[in-house]
Amino acid sequence: MEKQQLPNSTLILVFGIISIVTCCCYGVIGLPLGIIALVLANKATALYATDPELYTGFQNVKTGKILAIIGIILNAIFLMTVIWMYVSIGADGIQEMQEEWLKGLNEGAVE
């Protein structure tokens, strides 16, 4: 019998990569993609475990699962940092920090 590709194996890999790349988007994009990739990877792993000779693409699933876990961790850390900043210094404090940072950039560009 001909081997077939595991369902969603490429999608799992892509979602894992995107979850890492978008970790600096306040966790809003990368966290859901990482969770979806992890759920799909668990389903694909269970399907592969039933009959490994029938499917190919398990390496994509394993890699995507690892990337999804890394992406979830990075997104969660970034999201907790943003929440902590809003709780500790507030939106006005963050805006002041950004204005000071931009002034520093403009002064560096003038010199």
Phi and psi restraints in degrees (value plus and minus 20) as a CYANA .aco file:
   2 GLU   PHI     -98.2   -58.2
   2 GLU   PSI     118.0   158.0
   3 LYS   PHI     -93.4   -53.4
   3 LYS   PSI     125.4   165.4
   4 GLN   PHI    -142.2  -102.2
   4 GLN   PSI     136.2   176.2
   5 GLN   PHI     -90.4   -50.4
   5 GLN   PSI     119.1   159.1
   6 LEU   PHI     -81.2   -41.2
   6 LEU   PSI     116.9   156.9
   7 PRO   PHI     -81.0   -41.0
   7 PRO   PSI     114.6   154.6
   8 ASN   PHI      45.0    85.0
   8 ASN   PSI      -2.8    37.2
   9 SER   PHI     -85.2   -45.2
   9 SER   PSI     -60.3   -20.3
  10 THR   PHI     -91.4   -51.4
  10 THR   PSI     -58.3   -18.3
  11 LEU   PHI     -82.9   -42.9
  11 LEU   PSI     -59.7   -19.7
  12 ILE   PHI     -81.0   -41.0
  12 ILE   PSI     -64.4   -24.4
  13 LEU   PHI     -83.5   -43.5
  13 LEU   PSI     -64.5   -24.5
  14 VAL   PHI     -85.1   -45.1
  14 VAL   PSI     -64.8   -24.8
  15 PHE   PHI     -83.8   -43.8
  15 PHE   PSI     -56.8   -16.8
  16 GLY   PHI     -83.4   -43.4
  16 GLY   PSI     -62.6   -22.6
  17 ILE   PHI     -86.0   -46.0
  17 ILE   PSI     -65.7   -25.7
  18 ILE   PHI     -84.9   -44.9
  18 ILE   PSI     -54.0   -14.0
  19 SER   PHI     -85.3   -45.3
  19 SER   PSI     -51.7   -11.7
  20 ILE   PHI     -97.0   -57.0
  20 ILE   PSI     -63.3   -23.3
  21 VAL   PHI     -83.6   -43.6
  21 VAL   PSI     -54.9   -14.9
  22 THR   PHI    -116.8   -76.8
  22 THR   PSI       3.3    43.3
  23 CYS   PHI     -88.3   -48.3
  23 CYS   PSI     -39.1     0.9
  24 CYS   PHI    -113.9   -73.9
  24 CYS   PSI      -5.7    34.3
  25 CYS   PHI    -118.7   -78.7
  25 CYS   PSI      22.2    62.2
  26 TYR   PHI      41.8    81.8
  26 TYR   PSI      -4.6    35.4
  27 GLY   PHI      57.7    97.7
  27 GLY   PSI     -19.2    20.8
  28 VAL   PHI     -95.3   -55.3
  28 VAL   PSI     -55.7   -15.7
  29 ILE   PHI    -113.1   -73.1
  29 ILE   PSI     -69.9   -29.9
  30 GLY   PHI     -91.1   -51.1
  30 GLY   PSI     -54.3   -14.3
  31 LEU   PHI     -84.6   -44.6
  31 LEU   PSI     -69.8   -29.8
  32 PRO   PHI     -83.2   -43.2
  32 PRO   PSI     -58.2   -18.2
  33 LEU   PHI     -85.7   -45.7
  33 LEU   PSI     -59.3   -19.3
  34 GLY   PHI     -84.3   -44.3
  34 GLY   PSI     -61.2   -21.2
  35 ILE   PHI     -86.7   -46.7
  35 ILE   PSI     -62.6   -22.6
  36 ILE   PHI     -81.7   -41.7
  36 ILE   PSI     -63.9   -23.9
  37 ALA   PHI     -82.4   -42.4
  37 ALA   PSI     -58.8   -18.8
  38 LEU   PHI     -87.3   -47.3
  38 LEU   PSI     -61.3   -21.3
  39 VAL   PHI     -85.1   -45.1
  39 VAL   PSI     -66.0   -26.0
  40 LEU   PHI     -83.7   -43.7
  40 LEU   PSI     -56.5   -16.5
  41 ALA   PHI     -86.4   -46.4
  41 ALA   PSI     -59.5   -19.5
  42 ASN   PHI     -85.0   -45.0
  42 ASN   PSI     -59.6   -19.6
  43 LYS   PHI     -86.0   -46.0
  43 LYS   PSI     -62.6   -22.6
  44 ALA   PHI     -87.1   -47.1
  44 ALA   PSI     -56.1   -16.1
  45 THR   PHI     -84.9   -44.9
  45 THR   PSI     -62.0   -22.0
  46 ALA   PHI     -84.7   -44.7
  46 ALA   PSI     -58.8   -18.8
  47 LEU   PHI     -86.8   -46.8
  47 LEU   PSI     -61.2   -21.2
  48 TYR   PHI     -86.4   -46.4
  48 TYR   PSI     -55.5   -15.5
  49 ALA   PHI     -87.2   -47.2
  49 ALA   PSI     -46.2    -6.2
  50 THR   PHI     -89.2   -49.2
  50 THR   PSI     -59.7   -19.7
  51 ASP   PHI    -174.2  -134.2
  51 ASP   PSI      66.2   106.2
  52 PRO   PHI     -84.4   -44.4
  52 PRO   PSI     -47.5    -7.5
  53 GLU   PHI     -91.4   -51.4
  53 GLU   PSI     -34.0     6.0
  54 LEU   PHI    -108.4   -68.4
  54 LEU   PSI     -38.7     1.3
  55 TYR   PHI    -145.1  -105.1
  55 TYR   PSI     132.6   172.6
  56 THR   PHI    -140.5  -100.5
  56 THR   PSI     148.6   188.6
  57 GLY   PHI      70.3   110.3
  57 GLY   PSI      -4.9    35.1
  58 PHE   PHI     -89.1   -49.1
  58 PHE   PSI     -46.8    -6.8
  59 GLN   PHI     -83.2   -43.2
  59 GLN   PSI     -58.8   -18.8
  60 ASN   PHI     -82.7   -42.7
  60 ASN   PSI     -59.4   -19.4
  61 VAL   PHI     -85.1   -45.1
  61 VAL   PSI     -65.6   -25.6
  62 LYS   PHI     -83.5   -43.5
  62 LYS   PSI     -64.7   -24.7
  63 THR   PHI     -85.0   -45.0
  63 THR   PSI     -64.7   -24.7
  64 GLY   PHI     -82.3   -42.3
  64 GLY   PSI     -56.9   -16.9
  65 LYS   PHI     -85.6   -45.6
  65 LYS   PSI     -63.2   -23.2
  66 ILE   PHI     -83.9   -43.9
  66 ILE   PSI     -64.3   -24.3
  67 LEU   PHI     -84.8   -44.8
  67 LEU   PSI     -57.1   -17.1
  68 ALA   PHI     -84.7   -44.7
  68 ALA   PSI     -61.1   -21.1
  69 ILE   PHI     -83.8   -43.8
  69 ILE   PSI     -64.2   -24.2
  70 ILE   PHI     -82.3   -42.3
  70 ILE   PSI     -64.1   -24.1
  71 GLY   PHI     -82.5   -42.5
  71 GLY   PSI     -60.7   -20.7
  72 ILE   PHI     -82.8   -42.8
  72 ILE   PSI     -63.9   -23.9
  73 ILE   PHI     -83.9   -43.9
  73 ILE   PSI     -66.7   -26.7
  74 LEU   PHI     -83.3   -43.3
  74 LEU   PSI     -63.8   -23.8
  75 ASN   PHI     -85.4   -45.4
  75 ASN   PSI     -59.2   -19.2
  76 ALA   PHI     -86.1   -46.1
  76 ALA   PSI     -61.5   -21.5
  77 ILE   PHI     -82.6   -42.6
  77 ILE   PSI     -64.9   -24.9
  78 PHE   PHI     -85.9   -45.9
  78 PHE   PSI     -61.7   -21.7
  79 LEU   PHI     -84.2   -44.2
  79 LEU   PSI     -62.6   -22.6
  80 MET   PHI     -85.0   -45.0
  80 MET   PSI     -55.8   -15.8
  81 THR   PHI     -84.9   -44.9
  81 THR   PSI     -63.7   -23.7
  82 VAL   PHI     -84.5   -44.5
  82 VAL   PSI     -64.0   -24.0
  83 ILE   PHI     -82.5   -42.5
  83 ILE   PSI     -63.0   -23.0
  84 TRP   PHI     -80.9   -40.9
  84 TRP   PSI     -61.0   -21.0
  85 MET   PHI     -84.4   -44.4
  85 MET   PSI     -63.1   -23.1
  86 TYR   PHI     -85.8   -45.8
  86 TYR   PSI     -56.7   -16.7
  87 VAL   PHI     -92.1   -52.1
  87 VAL   PSI     -61.0   -21.0
  88 SER   PHI    -101.3   -61.3
  88 SER   PSI     -65.0   -25.0
  89 ILE   PHI    -135.2   -95.2
  89 ILE   PSI     -32.5     7.5
  90 GLY   PHI      60.7   100.7
  90 GLY   PSI     151.8   191.8
  91 ALA   PHI     -86.7   -46.7
  91 ALA   PSI     -57.2   -17.2
  92 ASP   PHI     -85.8   -45.8
  92 ASP   PSI     -60.0   -20.0
  93 GLY   PHI     -84.7   -44.7
  93 GLY   PSI     -59.2   -19.2
  94 ILE   PHI     -86.0   -46.0
  94 ILE   PSI     -60.4   -20.4
  95 GLN   PHI     -84.9   -44.9
  95 GLN   PSI     -59.9   -19.9
  96 GLU   PHI     -83.3   -43.3
  96 GLU   PSI     -61.6   -21.6
  97 MET   PHI     -81.5   -41.5
  97 MET   PSI     -60.9   -20.9
  98 GLN   PHI     -86.5   -46.5
  98 GLN   PSI     -60.3   -20.3
  99 GLU   PHI     -83.8   -43.8
  99 GLU   PSI     -62.6   -22.6
 100 GLU   PHI     -83.8   -43.8
 100 GLU   PSI     -59.8   -19.8
 101 TRP   PHI     -84.3   -44.3
 101 TRP   PSI     -62.2   -22.2
 102 LEU   PHI     -87.0   -47.0
 102 LEU   PSI     -57.3   -17.3
 103 LYS   PHI     -81.4   -41.4
 103 LYS   PSI     -62.3   -22.3
 104 GLY   PHI     -82.3   -42.3
 104 GLY   PSI     -58.5   -18.5
 105 LEU   PHI     -87.2   -47.2
 105 LEU   PSI     -61.7   -21.7
 106 ASN   PHI     -86.8   -46.8
 106 ASN   PSI     -57.9   -17.9
 107 GLU   PHI     -87.3   -47.3
 107 GLU   PSI     -56.3   -16.3
 108 GLY   PHI     -89.5   -49.5
 108 GLY   PSI     -51.7   -11.7
 109 ALA   PHI     -95.3   -55.3
 109 ALA   PSI     -49.3    -9.3
 110 VAL   PHI     -93.4   -53.4
 110 VAL   PSI     -56.0   -16.0
